[in-house]
């Protein structure tokens, strides 16, 4: 719509606060075709799963997150995976020209994850993470958000607390990963600032 109106539209903060995900691809991975994206994009669910793995009760984890200000009064959008699905859709639309909506993302939240599942995963030297993924199947871009067991030695397993990451696979540069460590409000503010700077540069 912005292009049709001859306007500029920036959106860096929609995924991983001010971390330069879209800017990274647009500015430094020119001529690369993105073939897959994967990441942990919802800090709330990442925090909850990690705290549950420490043996804490669900209600106390939610209360702590609300006290610290990053879990909303109604956390269902996060718990049910809708926030993550929206972020996956944004990534796929911008980076892979998918033309997809959050409702088309194959989505499973963390509401059904039990302590028993977490303990069983740990016994296999795994942890459970809410993994966001987008890839190409039969010539079509598809996306998913699902709790997945990952090895404790893998990159997703190291993403702790409210941190997040995204891995971008391309045809020319292979896989590039970027991690945002424990963001606060300043990181979101920076994303808005850099969008404004880019806007000024384009004028």
C-alpha atoms as one frame of an Amber mdcrd trajectory, in Angstrom:
protein
   0.000   0.000   0.000   2.885   2.355   0.816   4.447   1.704  -2.594   1.139
   2.338  -4.336   0.840   5.661  -2.533   4.467   6.615  -3.130   5.107   6.501
   0.613   7.827   4.981   2.801   7.045   2.322   5.398   9.512   0.939   7.961
   8.912  -1.849  10.486  12.176  -2.925  12.143  10.646  -3.204  15.631   8.003
  -5.743  14.585  10.466  -8.615  15.173  13.127  -8.715  17.923  12.689  -5.089
  18.994  15.474  -2.961  17.497  17.691  -5.849  16.412  18.565  -5.214  12.749
  16.887  -8.226  11.187  15.175  -6.606   8.201  17.951  -4.039   7.820  20.539
  -6.833   7.882  18.985  -8.573   4.905  18.135  -5.406   2.995  21.476  -3.655
   3.467  24.127  -6.368   3.808  22.757  -9.522   2.163  21.997  -7.986  -1.211
  21.468 -10.460  -4.080  20.964 -13.274  -1.544  17.734 -15.260  -1.775  16.362
 -16.253   1.628  15.332 -19.911   1.623  14.570 -20.487   5.312  14.159 -18.654
   8.605  14.140 -20.110  12.110  14.171 -18.599  15.552  12.818 -17.974  19.016
  10.789 -14.808  18.571   8.559 -14.628  21.656  10.436 -13.723  24.826   7.464
 -14.389  27.112   7.130 -18.060  26.212  10.893 -18.509  26.278  10.987 -17.142
  29.828   8.049 -19.294  30.923   9.519 -22.531  29.548  12.875 -21.814  31.150
  11.361 -21.066  34.553   9.142 -24.163  34.401  12.271 -26.207  33.665  13.693
 -24.875  36.946  10.742 -26.436  38.765   8.709 -23.283  39.333   4.917 -23.250
  39.235   3.150 -21.794  36.206   1.164 -19.166  38.153   4.246 -17.889  39.983
   6.162 -17.620  36.699   3.355 -15.582  35.134   3.187 -13.343  38.217   6.946
 -12.736  38.086   6.809 -11.844  34.396   3.964  -9.398  35.028   5.897  -7.854
  37.903   8.893  -7.337  35.627   6.656  -5.786  32.985   7.081  -8.049  29.950
   4.095 -10.370  30.458   0.786  -8.711  29.682  -2.294  -8.829  31.885  -3.746
 -11.388  29.471  -0.797 -13.483  28.220  -2.921 -15.697  25.946  -1.625 -14.088
  22.721   1.857 -15.223  23.743   0.920 -18.559  25.324  -1.210 -19.614  22.338
   1.512 -18.666  19.847  -0.303 -15.821  18.084   2.406 -13.240  18.767   5.050
 -15.594  17.385   2.867 -16.415  14.373   2.522 -12.720  13.541   6.286 -12.300
  13.704   6.888 -15.336  11.500   4.408 -13.945   8.968   6.216 -10.588   8.979
   9.578 -12.269   8.390   8.273 -14.490   5.602   6.430 -11.679   3.860   9.407
  -9.321   3.854  12.286 -11.763   3.425  10.626 -14.424   1.249   7.732 -12.540
  -0.398   5.315 -15.106   1.028   2.050 -13.164   1.052   1.033 -15.066   4.193
  -1.114 -14.132   7.207  -0.661 -15.175  10.865  -3.767 -17.324  10.512  -2.014
 -19.404   7.862   0.913 -20.235  10.139   0.810 -23.811  11.505   0.559 -22.776
  15.157   0.806 -24.641  18.463   1.359 -22.711  21.690   2.976 -23.830  24.947
  -0.236 -24.152  26.972  -0.155 -27.935  26.729   3.462 -28.345  27.836   3.685
 -30.196  31.168   6.419 -30.541  33.764   6.589 -34.218  32.855   7.384 -33.370
  29.230  10.057 -30.938  30.343  11.636 -33.558  32.634  11.496 -36.216  29.921
  13.202 -33.844  27.490  15.903 -33.107  30.056  16.512 -36.849  30.497  17.266
 -36.961  26.766  19.646 -33.983  27.111  17.099 -31.771  25.380  15.090 -28.670
  26.264  11.727 -27.535  24.929  11.628 -24.244  23.027   8.888 -22.522  21.042
  10.515 -22.603  17.604   9.367 -20.394  14.739  10.201 -21.621  11.255   9.571
 -20.708   7.653  10.688 -22.682   4.632   9.741 -23.596   1.080   7.695 -26.736
   0.421   6.664 -27.684  -3.101   7.461 -24.195  -4.300   5.355 -22.502  -1.598
   6.503 -20.641   1.513   5.060 -22.181   4.685   5.480 -21.215   8.327   5.105
 -22.863  11.716   5.246 -22.089  15.426   5.605 -25.173  17.621   7.166 -26.381
  20.882  10.165 -28.449  19.846  12.743 -30.509  21.720  16.218 -29.250  20.866
  19.610 -30.577  22.057  21.106 -28.699  24.996  24.200 -28.051  22.849  22.227
 -26.303  20.079  21.924 -22.550  19.563  18.197 -22.424  20.464  18.933 -24.098
  23.814  21.319 -21.286  24.753  18.677 -18.576  24.269  17.758 -17.844  27.869
  15.249 -15.653  29.675  13.787 -12.921  27.497  16.466 -13.236  24.811  15.628
 -14.233  21.241  17.355 -15.200  18.012  16.770 -15.679  14.318  18.733 -17.726
  11.775  18.403 -16.733   8.130  19.464 -19.248   5.471  20.352 -17.880   2.047
  21.589 -19.278  -1.240  24.824 -17.256  -1.351  25.763 -16.652   2.305  24.500
 -19.868   3.865  23.092 -19.476   7.375  23.463 -16.238   9.322  22.256 -16.010
  12.942  21.667 -13.008  15.154  20.932 -13.045  18.910  19.284 -10.345  20.998
  20.327 -10.670  24.637  17.816  -9.755  27.374  16.247  -6.700  25.691  14.689
  -3.836  27.608  12.564  -0.928  26.383  15.680   0.837  25.025  16.076  -1.777
  22.287  12.548  -1.168  21.015  13.189   2.563  21.131  16.335   2.099  19.080
  14.375   0.250  16.405  12.034   3.213  16.054  14.993   5.613  15.999  16.792
   3.746  13.212  13.578   3.621  11.165  13.303   7.406  11.503  16.953   7.807
  10.462  16.377   5.570   7.432  13.299   7.623   6.585  15.320  10.834   6.672
  18.063   9.246   4.539  15.472   8.344   1.892  14.029  11.844   1.636
